[in-house]
Amino acid sequence: MDIGSMIRAIRKRKNITIAQICEQTGLSQGFMSQLENNKTSPSLATLESIAAVLNVSLAHILLSREERINVVKKDERPLTSIGKQPMKVYELGITRHMRVTLVELPAGYASSDKMIAHEGEEIHTIVEGQLRVEYGSEVAELSAGDSFSWSAVVPHRVTNIGEDTAKVLISVYREREWV
């Protein structure tokens, strides 16, 4: 774990000095220096007292790198193009079990030639355009502002039935980890 680096980052962001932490916790500056450089392992009681001075929860200090905030700036979104008529997939955010994407489907685009199934649960919100969604034996035609959700283990397909590119916000949850 990288607890020391996390403590240092929080401390610096809040403009708190090592001396201030030591004064309020009774810890030595040498210990705090070793802690922030990940050269010692503190007790939970010590971490609780440091968290109190930093005004954060103990859980926040203990988060692993994968569990911390992941910011994706609009201009830095990872982009993938898929298919013959390229569907653009912008990665908006990902955690261990969830993934959120913004997908652009060209006019006439179908997600597959036949209905497919896979693991996971999905929630879709149509931002722009018109879609036909097929799910098992059900079919629905939807427009901007509409949303739908399903268990992806049932065969499904999405087709852009509009004349323009459709944009869809998709959230997917699955038991198997993404990262």
C-alpha positions as protocol buffer text, in pm:
chain_id: "A"
residue {
  index: 1
  type: MET
  ca { x: 0 y: 0 z: 0 }
}
residue {
  index: 2
  type: ASP
  ca { x: 103 y: 357 z: -60 }
}
residue {
  index: 3
  type: ILE
  ca { x: -43 y: 506 z: 258 }
}
residue {
  index: 4
  type: GLY
  ca { x: 243 y: 748 z: 322 }
}
residue {
  index: 5
  type: SER
  ca { x: 219 y: 907 z: -21 }
}
residue {
  index: 6
  type: MET
  ca { x: -156 y: 945 z: 26 }
}
residue {
  index: 7
  type: ILE
  ca { x: -107 y: 1116 z: 363 }
}
residue {
  index: 8
  type: ARG
  ca { x: 156 y: 1350 z: 214 }
}
residue {
  index: 9
  type: ALA
  ca { x: -70 y: 1439 z: -82 }
}
residue {
  index: 10
  type: ILE
  ca { x: -366 y: 1517 z: 145 }
}
residue {
  index: 11
  type: ARG
  ca { x: -146 y: 1712 z: 387 }
}
residue {
  index: 12
  type: LYS
  ca { x: 3 y: 1926 z: 110 }
}
residue {
  index: 13
  type: ARG
  ca { x: -333 y: 1983 z: -57 }
}
residue {
  index: 14
  type: LYS
  ca { x: -469 y: 2111 z: 276 }
}
residue {
  index: 15
  type: ASN
  ca { x: -155 y: 2318 z: 350 }
}
residue {
  index: 16
  type: ILE
  ca { x: -87 y: 2132 z: 675 }
}
residue {
  index: 17
  type: THR
  ca { x: 273 y: 2094 z: 784 }
}
residue {
  index: 18
  type: ILE
  ca { x: 433 y: 1784 z: 932 }
}
residue {
  index: 19
  type: ALA
  ca { x: 497 y: 1993 z: 1244 }
}
residue {
  index: 20
  type: GLN
  ca { x: 124 y: 2066 z: 1278 }
}
residue {
  index: 21
  type: ILE
  ca { x: 39 y: 1695 z: 1252 }
}
residue {
  index: 22
  type: CYS
  ca { x: 307 y: 1610 z: 1509 }
}
residue {
  index: 23
  type: GLU
  ca { x: 184 y: 1879 z: 1746 }
}
residue {
  index: 24
  type: GLN
  ca { x: -174 y: 1749 z: 1737 }
}
residue {
  index: 25
  type: THR
  ca { x: -93 y: 1375 z: 1739 }
}
residue {
  index: 26
  type: GLY
  ca { x: 219 y: 1357 z: 1957 }
}
residue {
  index: 27
  type: LEU
  ca { x: 412 y: 1180 z: 1678 }
}
residue {
  index: 28
  type: SER
  ca { x: 772 y: 1271 z: 1603 }
}
residue {
  index: 29
  type: GLN
  ca { x: 875 y: 1449 z: 1284 }
}
residue {
  index: 30
  type: GLY
  ca { x: 1118 y: 1163 z: 1209 }
}
residue {
  index: 31
  type: PHE
  ca { x: 833 y: 910 z: 1229 }
}
residue {
  index: 32
  type: MET
  ca { x: 610 y: 1126 z: 1006 }
}
residue {
  index: 33
  type: SER
  ca { x: 891 y: 1160 z: 751 }
}
residue {
  index: 34
  type: GLN
  ca { x: 942 y: 783 z: 745 }
}
residue {
  index: 35
  type: LEU
  ca { x: 567 y: 730 z: 718 }
}
residue {
  index: 36
  type: GLU
  ca { x: 527 y: 970 z: 426 }
}
residue {
  index: 37
  type: ASN
  ca { x: 817 y: 797 z: 249 }
}
residue {
  index: 38
  type: ASN
  ca { x: 655 y: 454 z: 307 }
}
residue {
  index: 39
  type: LYS
  ca { x: 947 y: 338 z: 525 }
}
residue {
  index: 40
  type: THR
  ca { x: 736 y: 244 z: 825 }
}
residue {
  index: 41
  type: SER
  ca { x: 395 y: 90 z: 884 }
}
residue {
  index: 42
  type: PRO
  ca { x: 175 y: 280 z: 1129 }
}
residue {
  index: 43
  type: SER
  ca { x: -86 y: 125 z: 1357 }
}
residue {
  index: 44
  type: LEU
  ca { x: -453 y: 182 z: 1287 }
}
residue {
  index: 45
  type: ALA
  ca { x: -472 y: 404 z: 1596 }
}
residue {
  index: 46
  type: THR
  ca { x: -192 y: 622 z: 1456 }
}
residue {
  index: 47
  type: LEU
  ca { x: -364 y: 642 z: 1117 }
}
residue {
  index: 48
  type: GLU
  ca { x: -691 y: 738 z: 1286 }
}
residue {
  index: 49
  type: SER
  ca { x: -525 y: 1025 z: 1469 }
}
residue {
  index: 50
  type: ILE
  ca { x: -355 y: 1148 z: 1148 }
}
residue {
  index: 51
  type: ALA
  ca { x: -685 y: 1119 z: 959 }
}
residue {
  index: 52
  type: ALA
  ca { x: -854 y: 1329 z: 1228 }
}
residue {
  index: 53
  type: VAL
  ca { x: -592 y: 1606 z: 1191 }
}
residue {
  index: 54
  type: LEU
  ca { x: -629 y: 1593 z: 811 }
}
residue {
  index: 55
  type: ASN
  ca { x: -1010 y: 1593 z: 850 }
}
residue {
  index: 56
  type: VAL
  ca { x: -1056 y: 1286 z: 628 }
}
residue {
  index: 57
  type: SER
  ca { x: -1190 y: 941 z: 697 }
}
residue {
  index: 58
  type: LEU
  ca { x: -954 y: 657 z: 774 }
}
residue {
  index: 59
  type: ALA
  ca { x: -1107 y: 472 z: 478 }
}
residue {
  index: 60
  type: HIS
  ca { x: -995 y: 752 z: 245 }
}
residue {
  index: 61
  type: ILE
  ca { x: -634 y: 710 z: 354 }
}
residue {
  index: 62
  type: LEU
  ca { x: -653 y: 331 z: 310 }
}
residue {
  index: 63
  type: LEU
  ca { x: -793 y: 335 z: -45 }
}
residue {
  index: 64
  type: SER
  ca { x: -576 y: 157 z: -299 }
}
residue {
  index: 65
  type: ARG
  ca { x: -466 y: 343 z: -612 }
}
residue {
  index: 66
  type: GLU
  ca { x: -742 y: 169 z: -814 }
}
residue {
  index: 67
  type: GLU
  ca { x: -1008 y: 283 z: -568 }
}
residue {
  index: 68
  type: ARG
  ca { x: -914 y: 651 z: -573 }
}
residue {
  index: 69
  type: ILE
  ca { x: -1077 y: 916 z: -790 }
}
residue {
  index: 70
  type: ASN
  ca { x: -1013 y: 879 z: -1161 }
}
residue {
  index: 71
  type: VAL
  ca { x: -1066 y: 1204 z: -1352 }
}
residue {
  index: 72
  type: VAL
  ca { x: -1112 y: 1195 z: -1730 }
}
residue {
  index: 73
  type: LYS
  ca { x: -1098 y: 1539 z: -1893 }
}
residue {
  index: 74
  type: LYS
  ca { x: -1324 y: 1585 z: -2197 }
}
residue {
  index: 75
  type: ASP
  ca { x: -1030 y: 1637 z: -2433 }
}
residue {
  index: 76
  type: GLU
  ca { x: -843 y: 1334 z: -2294 }
}
residue {
  index: 77
  type: ARG
  ca { x: -1113 y: 1065 z: -2318 }
}
residue {
  index: 78
  type: PRO
  ca { x: -979 y: 738 z: -2458 }
}
residue {
  index: 79
  type: LEU
  ca { x: -1147 y: 674 z: -2795 }
}
residue {
  index: 80
  type: THR
  ca { x: -1202 y: 342 z: -2969 }
}
residue {
  index: 81
  type: SER
  ca { x: -1359 y: 294 z: -3313 }
}
residue {
  index: 82
  type: ILE
  ca { x: -1532 y: -39 z: -3374 }
}
residue {
  index: 83
  type: GLY
  ca { x: -1687 y: -200 z: -3680 }
}
residue {
  index: 84
  type: LYS
  ca { x: -1710 y: -146 z: -4056 }
}
residue {
  index: 85
  type: GLN
  ca { x: -1914 y: 170 z: -4007 }
}
residue {
  index: 86
  type: PRO
  ca { x: -1703 y: 294 z: -3719 }
}
residue {
  index: 87
  type: MET
  ca { x: -1889 y: 328 z: -3393 }
}
residue {
  index: 88
  type: LYS
  ca { x: -1698 y: 565 z: -3165 }
}
residue {
  index: 89
  type: VAL
  ca { x: -1667 y: 465 z: -2801 }
}
residue {
  index: 90
  type: TYR
  ca { x: -1546 y: 729 z: -2553 }
}
residue {
  index: 91
  type: GLU
  ca { x: -1433 y: 591 z: -2217 }
}
residue {
  index: 92
  type: LEU
  ca { x: -1582 y: 820 z: -1949 }
}
residue {
  index: 93
  type: GLY
  ca { x: -1504 y: 623 z: -1637 }
}
residue {
  index: 94
  type: ILE
  ca { x: -1419 y: 279 z: -1512 }
}
residue {
  index: 95
  type: THR
  ca { x: -1407 y: 110 z: -1174 }
}
residue {
  index: 96
  type: ARG
  ca { x: -1348 y: -253 z: -1089 }
}
residue {
  index: 97
  type: HIS
  ca { x: -1702 y: -358 z: -1179 }
}
residue {
  index: 98
  type: MET
  ca { x: -1854 y: -60 z: -1365 }
}
residue {
  index: 99
  type: ARG
  ca { x: -1780 y: 108 z: -1693 }
}
residue {
  index: 100
  type: VAL
  ca { x: -1941 y: 421 z: -1840 }
}
residue {
  index: 101
  type: THR
  ca { x: -1903 y: 510 z: -2207 }
}
residue {
  index: 102
  type: LEU
  ca { x: -2043 y: 762 z: -2451 }
}
residue {
  index: 103
  type: VAL
  ca { x: -2108 y: 587 z: -2781 }
}
residue {
  index: 104
  type: GLU
  ca { x: -2165 y: 749 z: -3121 }
}
residue {
  index: 105
  type: LEU
  ca { x: -2356 y: 526 z: -3365 }
}
residue {
  index: 106
  type: PRO
  ca { x: -2358 y: 636 z: -3732 }
}
residue {
  index: 107
  type: ALA
  ca { x: -2692 y: 640 z: -3916 }
}
residue {
  index: 108
  type: GLY
  ca { x: -2795 y: 281 z: -3996 }
}
residue {
  index: 109
  type: TYR
  ca { x: -2542 y: 129 z: -3756 }
}
residue {
  index: 110
  type: ALA
  ca { x: -2638 y: -200 z: -3588 }
}
residue {
  index: 111
  type: SER
  ca { x: -2442 y: -325 z: -3289 }
}
residue {
  index: 112
  type: SER
  ca { x: -2418 y: -669 z: -3453 }
}
residue {
  index: 113
  type: ASP
  ca { x: -2554 y: -872 z: -3746 }
}
residue {
  index: 114
  type: LYS
  ca { x: -2748 y: -1092 z: -3506 }
}
residue {
  index: 115
  type: MET
  ca { x: -2855 y: -1052 z: -3146 }
}
residue {
  index: 116
  type: ILE
  ca { x: -2577 y: -1123 z: -2897 }
}
residue {
  index: 117
  type: ALA
  ca { x: -2556 y: -1195 z: -2524 }
}
residue {
  index: 118
  type: HIS
  ca { x: -2277 y: -1144 z: -2273 }
}
residue {
  index: 119
  type: GLU
  ca { x: -2232 y: -1100 z: -1901 }
}
residue {
  index: 120
  type: GLY
  ca { x: -2335 y: -784 z: -1720 }
}
residue {
  index: 121
  type: GLU
  ca { x: -2616 y: -539 z: -1661 }
}
residue {
  index: 122
  type: GLU
  ca { x: -2653 y: -226 z: -1874 }
}
residue {
  index: 123
  type: ILE
  ca { x: -2830 y: 108 z: -1851 }
}
residue {
  index: 124
  type: HIS
  ca { x: -2851 y: 320 z: -2168 }
}
residue {
  index: 125
  type: THR
  ca { x: -2963 y: 681 z: -2204 }
}
residue {
  index: 126
  type: ILE
  ca { x: -3014 y: 820 z: -2554 }
}
residue {
  index: 127
  type: VAL
  ca { x: -2852 y: 1163 z: -2566 }
}
residue {
  index: 128
  type: GLU
  ca { x: -2920 y: 1226 z: -2939 }
}
residue {
  index: 129
  type: GLY
  ca { x: -3090 y: 1031 z: -3215 }
}
residue {
  index: 130
  type: GLN
  ca { x: -3331 y: 743 z: -3256 }
}
residue {
  index: 131
  type: LEU
  ca { x: -3269 y: 377 z: -3181 }
}
residue {
  index: 132
  type: ARG
  ca { x: -3442 y: 44 z: -3224 }
}
residue {
  index: 133
  type: VAL
  ca { x: -3357 y: -189 z: -2940 }
}
residue {
  index: 134
  type: GLU
  ca { x: -3420 y: -561 z: -2959 }
}
residue {
  index: 135
  type: TYR
  ca { x: -3414 y: -764 z: -2640 }
}
residue {
  index: 136
  type: GLY
  ca { x: -3517 y: -1127 z: -2654 }
}
residue {
  index: 137
  type: SER
  ca { x: -3856 y: -1112 z: -2831 }
}
residue {
  index: 138
  type: GLU
  ca { x: -3916 y: -744 z: -2737 }
}
residue {
  index: 139
  type: VAL
  ca { x: -3859 y: -447 z: -2968 }
}
residue {
  index: 140
  type: ALA
  ca { x: -3879 y: -77 z: -2882 }
}
residue {
  index: 141
  type: GLU
  ca { x: -3812 y: 242 z: -3078 }
}
residue {
  index: 142
  type: LEU
  ca { x: -3667 y: 517 z: -2862 }
}
residue {
  index: 143
  type: SER
  ca { x: -3552 y: 880 z: -2899 }
}
residue {
  index: 144
  type: ALA
  ca { x: -3331 y: 1136 z: -2727 }
}
residue {
  index: 145
  type: GLY
  ca { x: -3408 y: 1152 z: -2356 }
}
residue {
  index: 146
  type: ASP
  ca { x: -3536 y: 793 z: -2340 }
}
residue {
  index: 147
  type: SER
  ca { x: -3348 y: 525 z: -2152 }
}
residue {
  index: 148
  type: PHE
  ca { x: -3353 y: 149 z: -2118 }
}
residue {
  index: 149
  type: SER
  ca { x: -3182 y: -114 z: -1908 }
}
residue {
  index: 150
  type: TRP
  ca { x: -3135 y: -487 z: -1927 }
}
residue {
  index: 151
  type: SER
  ca { x: -2945 y: -791 z: -1821 }
}
residue {
  index: 152
  type: ALA
  ca { x: -2700 y: -848 z: -2105 }
}
residue {
  index: 153
  type: VAL
  ca { x: -2726 y: -1227 z: -2073 }
}
residue {
  index: 154
  type: VAL
  ca { x: -3044 y: -1206 z: -2285 }
}
residue {
  index: 155
  type: PRO
  ca { x: -2967 y: -1172 z: -2660 }
}
residue {
  index: 156
  type: HIS
  ca { x: -2993 y: -809 z: -2772 }
}
residue {
  index: 157
  type: ARG
  ca { x: -2908 y: -563 z: -3049 }
}
residue {
  index: 158
  type: VAL
  ca { x: -2919 y: -185 z: -3090 }
}
residue {
  index: 159
  type: THR
  ca { x: -2973 y: -14 z: -3428 }
}
residue {
  index: 160
  type: ASN
  ca { x: -2958 y: 356 z: -3514 }
}
residue {
  index: 161
  type: ILE
  ca { x: -3279 y: 409 z: -3714 }
}
residue {
  index: 162
  type: GLY
  ca { x: -3234 y: 785 z: -3745 }
}
residue {
  index: 163
  type: GLU
  ca { x: -3078 y: 986 z: -4026 }
}
residue {
  index: 164
  type: ASP
  ca { x: -2804 y: 1129 z: -3805 }
}
residue {
  index: 165
  type: THR
  ca { x: -2543 y: 994 z: -3565 }
}
residue {
  index: 166
  type: ALA
  ca { x: -2696 y: 877 z: -3238 }
}
residue {
  index: 167
  type: LYS
  ca { x: -2521 y: 935 z: -2906 }
}
residue {
  index: 168
  type: VAL
  ca { x: -2583 y: 696 z: -2618 }
}
residue {
  index: 169
  type: LEU
  ca { x: -2455 y: 706 z: -2262 }
}
residue {
  index: 170
  type: ILE
  ca { x: -2399 y: 347 z: -2145 }
}
residue {
  index: 171
  type: SER
  ca { x: -2328 y: 219 z: -1793 }
}
residue {
  index: 172
  type: VAL
  ca { x: -2228 y: -146 z: -1762 }
}
residue {
  index: 173
  type: TYR
  ca { x: -2190 y: -347 z: -1444 }
}
residue {
  index: 174
  type: ARG
  ca { x: -2036 y: -694 z: -1437 }
}
residue {
  index: 175
  type: GLU
  ca { x: -1913 y: -928 z: -1165 }
}
residue {
  index: 176
  type: ARG
  ca { x: -1579 y: -988 z: -1336 }
}
residue {
  index: 177
  type: GLU
  ca { x: -1345 y: -694 z: -1288 }
}
residue {
  index: 178
  type: TRP
  ca { x: -1275 y: -453 z: -1578 }
}
residue {
  index: 179
  type: VAL
  ca { x: -935 y: -349 z: -1451 }
}
